[in-house]
Amino acid sequence: MNALLRNDAMIEEVSVLFGALGDASRLKILRVLLEEGEPMNQGAVAEKAGLSQANASKHLGCLTRTGLVIRAPEGNSVYFSPVMPLVGDLCDLVCGHVSDQAHASYKALKGRK
């Protein structure tokens, strides 16, 4: 077992982080930010993620509070970018696991025929 998970305070912090990642809209926002590769304003994030302005604002706030996204004011605008490499690495790891599970399920179903 990872020594860090033996600490209850660390478990609480990790739980908050995974809670922030447990929403499809927030994952769409992270995907948009990762694909864009440069800071984006809220309107652009909302449009590319297929979310309303209000919904994007709520989710960007959550991602910022949990430290997954950086909020950088510039004049009258605010730009958002993912915290790298944490967000990219974490998404790659989880998506790789999901892909492996789907592939294993497919192989198991194919073998039953």
N, C-alpha and C positions, 0 to 999 in steps of 0.2 A: 504494500500500500504506500502511496505517496505520503511522505512525512508531513507535507503541508496540509493534507486533508485531516490530519489528526487534531488540528487546532480548530475549535468551534468557531472562533471569530473568522478564520479564513473560510470555513465552510459557508458562513453567512454571506461573506463578500462574493464568493463564487456563485452562490445561489442567486444573488442580485444580478450578476453578470449573465448567467444562463437565463434568468427570467426575462431580461431585456432581449435576448436572442430568441425567445419563445413566441414571437409574434410574426406572422407572415408579412405584415406591412413593414415592420422594422427590417426584416431580412431583405425585402424588395429595395428599401432605401439603401441598405449597405451594398447590395448588388449594384445599384445605380452609381453610387459613389466610387466603388472599386473599379467598375468598368470605365467610368469617365476619366479617372486618373488625375483629376485636378479639382480644387474646391468648387463647390456649386452653391448657388443661392437657393433658398427654400422653394421658390416658384419653379425653378428648373428641376429640382429634386422631385417635387410633387408631380409635375407633368410627366417626367420620364418613368416614375414609379407607378403612375396611374392612380394617384391619390388626390383627394381634395387638398386645398391649401391648409385648412384647419386640421385635417387628419395628419398631414405631413408635419405640421408644426408640433403637434402633440408627440408624435413618434421621434422626431428629431430632438425634442427636449429630453425624452427618456434616454435616447442613445448618448446624448451629451452628458447627462447626469451620471450615467454609469461609466463614462470614460471611453466609450467605443467610438465616439465621434468628437472632433474638435470644432468648436464654434469660434469663428474669427470675424469680428466686426471690421468693415472697411467702409468708411464714410457712412452713407445712409443704408448700406446693405450689410447683410451677414452671410458669410460663406461657411459651408460645412465640408469637412473631409474626414475620412476614416482614420483612426489611429493605426498607423502601420509600424511594424509588420503584424501586430497582434490580430487585427481583424481579418486580414488576408489569410494568414496562417490558420486561424481558427476556422474560418469558412472552408478552406481547402481540406482541413482535417475532417470536419463533420460531413461535408459533401462527399468526400472520398469514402467515408464509412457508409453513408446512405447508398452510394453507388455500389459498393461491394455487397451490401446486404441485398439489394435488388438483383444484382447479378447472381448471387448464390440462390435466391428464391427462384429465379428463372431456370437455373440449371437443375434445381431440385424438381420443379414442375416438368421440365423437358424429359428428365430421367424416368418419370412415372409413366410415360406413354409407351 
